Amino acid sequence: MASAAVSGVKTIRLQLSPLTASGGESLQARVTLIRDGTVPPAVVHVSLSSSNPSLVRFASEELVVPADQNVVPVEFGTHSVQVRTPITISAKVAGSTVEGHDELELVPALLKRVTLNRTSLTGTLGSSVQATAELNAPAPPGGIQLYLSPIAITPPGPKRKSSDPIRNPAVLAGSKTVSFPIEYNDILASFSAALLQNSDFSPSFETQSRKVDLILALDPQGSELGQPIPGKAVSISFDLVPLKITSFSVQPATLASNGEAVATFNLNAAPGQGERVLLSGNQQAAVVLIGSSCQVGGRSNPAVELPLLPGTTSYNFKVCARPVTGTATGKVLVSMRSGGYDANVTVHP
């Protein structure tokens, strides 16, 4: 085999950056030639190799270094791994014994970040926010299981039932991301049952805004710690807001005896299954009635429960005026657990 003097290169250095990386990432290296000053500069051919060819792929296993150049950048790809794997990367001058090495350690993909499609979740059955978890490198064969666990709700800080994961999304092999819903039902299942079903009027318990803290981890132990760990566990926070009425109106607001009007109210979000509102009139001048007829006779003002349709945020109902002998003003009310609205109705004979 030819000597270093014949190749015109005394030393070759291979420098990797970084020395530790997640399998699946593209990496860079730098090859530096220390030429023999007694030999005229010439084109040098350098071969690249690794101790684990199944995990490292070079765009080309041969570099051509021009005579007037001593430093050449190298880019190469890696494959995903399930365990930490040390690999030796080598650069050798062709036709020579001159060779350089550097050590690379490939590690499993890390959890990079989690994003939400919105910052709040409405407290009604079936509502959800969409989360997207991202790894820093593609998942290895078999994919990567993630663990979503509850931490706290504040205020008033109900206790967790347990730290068991409430959802286990999986990043498929070769992918870097996975999207999954975080549902209000998940939150109900994770925290103290004392806050649930405490009213026959509505299946949701939210009457005020709260903050929900969860954690997404690469393993169950990371989720149990309840703290973010770089690359291993990421905290997730969003507001839990009550389902509530945002507007209410009655048109027309002035009626003749036995006249009819249409009341409209809107919600801040689509309700879940089993939600209801209470409709009522608090004066003799007006009465709430669901249906097409205003034949209310001399009955006192009824209170009517209106079932809410899942997926619908705007509702109408009929307001009927009682017979009056003089001008009267009454109120029509629409309410639910989180609060309500009222509107005045004036009735003339």
Secondary structure as a PSIPRED ss2 file (coil, helix, strand):
# PSIPRED VFORMAT (PSIPRED V4.0)

   1 M C   1.000  0.000  0.000
   2 A C   1.000  0.000  0.000
   3 S C   1.000  0.000  0.000
   4 A H   0.000  1.000  0.000
   5 A H   0.000  1.000  0.000
   6 V H   0.000  1.000  0.000
   7 S H   0.000  1.000  0.000
   8 G C   1.000  0.000  0.000
   9 V E   0.000  0.000  1.000
  10 K E   0.000  0.000  1.000
  11 T E   0.000  0.000  1.000
  12 I E   0.000  0.000  1.000
  13 R E   0.000  0.000  1.000
  14 L E   0.000  0.000  1.000
  15 Q E   0.000  0.000  1.000
  16 L E   0.000  0.000  1.000
  17 S E   0.000  0.000  1.000
  18 P C   1.000  0.000  0.000
  19 L C   1.000  0.000  0.000
  20 T E   0.000  0.000  1.000
  21 A E   0.000  0.000  1.000
  22 S E   0.000  0.000  1.000
  23 G C   1.000  0.000  0.000
  24 G C   1.000  0.000  0.000
  25 E C   1.000  0.000  0.000
  26 S E   0.000  0.000  1.000
  27 L E   0.000  0.000  1.000
  28 Q E   0.000  0.000  1.000
  29 A E   0.000  0.000  1.000
  30 R E   0.000  0.000  1.000
  31 V E   0.000  0.000  1.000
  32 T E   0.000  0.000  1.000
  33 L E   0.000  0.000  1.000
  34 I E   0.000  0.000  1.000
  35 R E   0.000  0.000  1.000
  36 D C   1.000  0.000  0.000
  37 G C   1.000  0.000  0.000
  38 T C   1.000  0.000  0.000
  39 V C   1.000  0.000  0.000
  40 P C   1.000  0.000  0.000
  41 P C   1.000  0.000  0.000
  42 A C   1.000  0.000  0.000
  43 V C   1.000  0.000  0.000
  44 V E   0.000  0.000  1.000
  45 H E   0.000  0.000  1.000
  46 V E   0.000  0.000  1.000
  47 S E   0.000  0.000  1.000
  48 L E   0.000  0.000  1.000
  49 S E   0.000  0.000  1.000
  50 S E   0.000  0.000  1.000
  51 S C   1.000  0.000  0.000
  52 N C   1.000  0.000  0.000
  53 P C   1.000  0.000  0.000
  54 S C   1.000  0.000  0.000
  55 L C   1.000  0.000  0.000
  56 V E   0.000  0.000  1.000
  57 R E   0.000  0.000  1.000
  58 F E   0.000  0.000  1.000
  59 A C   1.000  0.000  0.000
  60 S C   1.000  0.000  0.000
  61 E C   1.000  0.000  0.000
  62 E E   0.000  0.000  1.000
  63 L E   0.000  0.000  1.000
  64 V E   0.000  0.000  1.000
  65 V E   0.000  0.000  1.000
  66 P C   1.000  0.000  0.000
  67 A C   1.000  0.000  0.000
  68 D C   1.000  0.000  0.000
  69 Q C   1.000  0.000  0.000
  70 N C   1.000  0.000  0.000
  71 V E   0.000  0.000  1.000
  72 V E   0.000  0.000  1.000
  73 P E   0.000  0.000  1.000
  74 V E   0.000  0.000  1.000
  75 E E   0.000  0.000  1.000
  76 F E   0.000  0.000  1.000
  77 G E   0.000  0.000  1.000
  78 T E   0.000  0.000  1.000
  79 H C   1.000  0.000  0.000
  80 S C   1.000  0.000  0.000
  81 V C   1.000  0.000  0.000
  82 Q C   1.000  0.000  0.000
  83 V C   1.000  0.000  0.000
  84 R C   1.000  0.000  0.000
  85 T E   0.000  0.000  1.000
  86 P E   0.000  0.000  1.000
  87 I E   0.000  0.000  1.000
  88 T E   0.000  0.000  1.000
  89 I E   0.000  0.000  1.000
  90 S E   0.000  0.000  1.000
  91 A E   0.000  0.000  1.000
  92 K E   0.000  0.000  1.000
  93 V E   0.000  0.000  1.000
  94 A C   1.000  0.000  0.000
  95 G C   1.000  0.000  0.000
  96 S C   1.000  0.000  0.000
  97 T C   1.000  0.000  0.000
  98 V C   1.000  0.000  0.000
  99 E E   0.000  0.000  1.000
 100 G E   0.000  0.000  1.000
 101 H E   0.000  0.000  1.000
 102 D E   0.000  0.000  1.000
 103 E E   0.000  0.000  1.000
 104 L E   0.000  0.000  1.000
 105 E E   0.000  0.000  1.000
 106 L E   0.000  0.000  1.000
 107 V E   0.000  0.000  1.000
 108 P C   1.000  0.000  0.000
 109 A C   1.000  0.000  0.000
 110 L C   1.000  0.000  0.000
 111 L E   0.000  0.000  1.000
 112 K E   0.000  0.000  1.000
 113 R E   0.000  0.000  1.000
 114 V E   0.000  0.000  1.000
 115 T E   0.000  0.000  1.000
 116 L E   0.000  0.000  1.000
 117 N C   1.000  0.000  0.000
 118 R C   1.000  0.000  0.000
 119 T C   1.000  0.000  0.000
 120 S E   0.000  0.000  1.000
 121 L E   0.000  0.000  1.000
 122 T E   0.000  0.000  1.000
 123 G E   0.000  0.000  1.000
 124 T C   1.000  0.000  0.000
 125 L C   1.000  0.000  0.000
 126 G C   1.000  0.000  0.000
 127 S C   1.000  0.000  0.000
 128 S E   0.000  0.000  1.000
 129 V E   0.000  0.000  1.000
 130 Q E   0.000  0.000  1.000
 131 A E   0.000  0.000  1.000
 132 T E   0.000  0.000  1.000
 133 A E   0.000  0.000  1.000
 134 E E   0.000  0.000  1.000
 135 L E   0.000  0.000  1.000
 136 N C   1.000  0.000  0.000
 137 A C   1.000  0.000  0.000
 138 P C   1.000  0.000  0.000
 139 A E   0.000  0.000  1.000
 140 P C   1.000  0.000  0.000
 141 P C   1.000  0.000  0.000
 142 G C   1.000  0.000  0.000
 143 G C   1.000  0.000  0.000
 144 I E   0.000  0.000  1.000
 145 Q E   0.000  0.000  1.000
 146 L C   1.000  0.000  0.000
 147 Y E   0.000  0.000  1.000
 148 L E   0.000  0.000  1.000
 149 S E   0.000  0.000  1.000
 150 P E   0.000  0.000  1.000
 151 I E   0.000  0.000  1.000
 152 A E   0.000  0.000  1.000
 153 I E   0.000  0.000  1.000
 154 T E   0.000  0.000  1.000
 155 P C   1.000  0.000  0.000
 156 P C   1.000  0.000  0.000
 157 G C   1.000  0.000  0.000
 158 P C   1.000  0.000  0.000
 159 K C   1.000  0.000  0.000
 160 R E   0.000  0.000  1.000
 161 K C   1.000  0.000  0.000
 162 S C   1.000  0.000  0.000
 163 S C   1.000  0.000  0.000
 164 D C   1.000  0.000  0.000
 165 P C   1.000  0.000  0.000
 166 I C   1.000  0.000  0.000
 167 R E   0.000  0.000  1.000
 168 N C   1.000  0.000  0.000
 169 P C   1.000  0.000  0.000
 170 A E   0.000  0.000  1.000
 171 V E   0.000  0.000  1.000
 172 L C   1.000  0.000  0.000
 173 A E   0.000  0.000  1.000
 174 G C   1.000  0.000  0.000
 175 S C   1.000  0.000  0.000
 176 K C   1.000  0.000  0.000
 177 T E   0.000  0.000  1.000
 178 V E   0.000  0.000  1.000
 179 S E   0.000  0.000  1.000
 180 F E   0.000  0.000  1.000
 181 P E   0.000  0.000  1.000
 182 I E   0.000  0.000  1.000
 183 E E   0.000  0.000  1.000
 184 Y H   0.000  1.000  0.000
 185 N H   0.000  1.000  0.000
 186 D H   0.000  1.000  0.000
 187 I H   0.000  1.000  0.000
 188 L H   0.000  1.000  0.000
 189 A H   0.000  1.000  0.000
 190 S H   0.000  1.000  0.000
 191 F E   0.000  0.000  1.000
 192 S C   1.000  0.000  0.000
 193 A H   0.000  1.000  0.000
 194 A H   0.000  1.000  0.000
 195 L H   0.000  1.000  0.000
 196 L C   1.000  0.000  0.000
 197 Q C   1.000  0.000  0.000
 198 N C   1.000  0.000  0.000
 199 S C   1.000  0.000  0.000
 200 D C   1.000  0.000  0.000
 201 F C   1.000  0.000  0.000
 202 S C   1.000  0.000  0.000
 203 P C   1.000  0.000  0.000
 204 S C   1.000  0.000  0.000
 205 F C   1.000  0.000  0.000
 206 E C   1.000  0.000  0.000
 207 T C   1.000  0.000  0.000
 208 Q C   1.000  0.000  0.000
 209 S C   1.000  0.000  0.000
 210 R E   0.000  0.000  1.000
 211 K E   0.000  0.000  1.000
 212 V E   0.000  0.000  1.000
 213 D E   0.000  0.000  1.000
 214 L E   0.000  0.000  1.000
 215 I E   0.000  0.000  1.000
 216 L E   0.000  0.000  1.000
 217 A E   0.000  0.000  1.000
 218 L C   1.000  0.000  0.000
 219 D C   1.000  0.000  0.000
 220 P H   0.000  1.000  0.000
 221 Q H   0.000  1.000  0.000
 222 G H   0.000  1.000  0.000
 223 S H   0.000  1.000  0.000
 224 E H   0.000  1.000  0.000
 225 L H   0.000  1.000  0.000
 226 G C   1.000  0.000  0.000
 227 Q C   1.000  0.000  0.000
 228 P C   1.000  0.000  0.000
 229 I E   0.000  0.000  1.000
 230 P C   1.000  0.000  0.000
 231 G E   0.000  0.000  1.000
 232 K C   1.000  0.000  0.000
 233 A E   0.000  0.000  1.000
 234 V E   0.000  0.000  1.000
 235 S E   0.000  0.000  1.000
 236 I E   0.000  0.000  1.000
 237 S E   0.000  0.000  1.000
 238 F E   0.000  0.000  1.000
 239 D E   0.000  0.000  1.000
 240 L E   0.000  0.000  1.000
 241 V E   0.000  0.000  1.000
 242 P E   0.000  0.000  1.000
 243 L C   1.000  0.000  0.000
 244 K C   1.000  0.000  0.000
 245 I E   0.000  0.000  1.000
 246 T E   0.000  0.000  1.000
 247 S E   0.000  0.000  1.000
 248 F E   0.000  0.000  1.000
 249 S E   0.000  0.000  1.000
 250 V E   0.000  0.000  1.000
 251 Q E   0.000  0.000  1.000
 252 P C   1.000  0.000  0.000
 253 A C   1.000  0.000  0.000
 254 T E   0.000  0.000  1.000
 255 L E   0.000  0.000  1.000
 256 A E   0.000  0.000  1.000
 257 S C   1.000  0.000  0.000
 258 N C   1.000  0.000  0.000
 259 G C   1.000  0.000  0.000
 260 E E   0.000  0.000  1.000
 261 A E   0.000  0.000  1.000
 262 V E   0.000  0.000  1.000
 263 A E   0.000  0.000  1.000
 264 T E   0.000  0.000  1.000
 265 F E   0.000  0.000  1.000
 266 N E   0.000  0.000  1.000
 267 L E   0.000  0.000  1.000
 268 N C   1.000  0.000  0.000
 269 A C   1.000  0.000  0.000
 270 A C   1.000  0.000  0.000
 271 P C   1.000  0.000  0.000
 272 G C   1.000  0.000  0.000
 273 Q C   1.000  0.000  0.000
 274 G C   1.000  0.000  0.000
 275 E C   1.000  0.000  0.000
 276 R E   0.000  0.000  1.000
 277 V E   0.000  0.000  1.000
 278 L E   0.000  0.000  1.000
 279 L E   0.000  0.000  1.000
 280 S E   0.000  0.000  1.000
 281 G E   0.000  0.000  1.000
 282 N C   1.000  0.000  0.000
 283 Q C   1.000  0.000  0.000
 284 Q C   1.000  0.000  0.000
 285 A C   1.000  0.000  0.000
 286 A E   0.000  0.000  1.000
 287 V E   0.000  0.000  1.000
 288 V E   0.000  0.000  1.000
 289 L E   0.000  0.000  1.000
 290 I C   1.000  0.000  0.000
 291 G C   1.000  0.000  0.000
 292 S C   1.000  0.000  0.000
 293 S C   1.000  0.000  0.000
 294 C C   1.000  0.000  0.000
 295 Q C   1.000  0.000  0.000
 296 V C   1.000  0.000  0.000
 297 G C   1.000  0.000  0.000
 298 G C   1.000  0.000  0.000
 299 R C   1.000  0.000  0.000
 300 S C   1.000  0.000  0.000
 301 N C   1.000  0.000  0.000
 302 P C   1.000  0.000  0.000
 303 A C   1.000  0.000  0.000
 304 V E   0.000  0.000  1.000
 305 E E   0.000  0.000  1.000
 306 L E   0.000  0.000  1.000
 307 P E   0.000  0.000  1.000
 308 L C   1.000  0.000  0.000
 309 L C   1.000  0.000  0.000
 310 P C   1.000  0.000  0.000
 311 G C   1.000  0.000  0.000
 312 T C   1.000  0.000  0.000
 313 T C   1.000  0.000  0.000
 314 S E   0.000  0.000  1.000
 315 Y E   0.000  0.000  1.000
 316 N E   0.000  0.000  1.000
 317 F E   0.000  0.000  1.000
 318 K E   0.000  0.000  1.000
 319 V E   0.000  0.000  1.000
 320 C E   0.000  0.000  1.000
 321 A E   0.000  0.000  1.000
 322 R C   1.000  0.000  0.000
 323 P C   1.000  0.000  0.000
 324 V C   1.000  0.000  0.000
 325 T C   1.000  0.000  0.000
 326 G C   1.000  0.000  0.000
 327 T C   1.000  0.000  0.000
 328 A E   0.000  0.000  1.000
 329 T E   0.000  0.000  1.000
 330 G E   0.000  0.000  1.000
 331 K E   0.000  0.000  1.000
 332 V E   0.000  0.000  1.000
 333 L E   0.000  0.000  1.000
 334 V E   0.000  0.000  1.000
 335 S E   0.000  0.000  1.000
 336 M E   0.000  0.000  1.000
 337 R C   1.000  0.000  0.000
 338 S C   1.000  0.000  0.000
 339 G E   0.000  0.000  1.000
 340 G E   0.000  0.000  1.000
 341 Y E   0.000  0.000  1.000
 342 D E   0.000  0.000  1.000
 343 A E   0.000  0.000  1.000
 344 N E   0.000  0.000  1.000
 345 V E   0.000  0.000  1.000
 346 T E   0.000  0.000  1.000
 347 V E   0.000  0.000  1.000
 348 H E   0.000  0.000  1.000
 349 P C   1.000  0.000  0.000
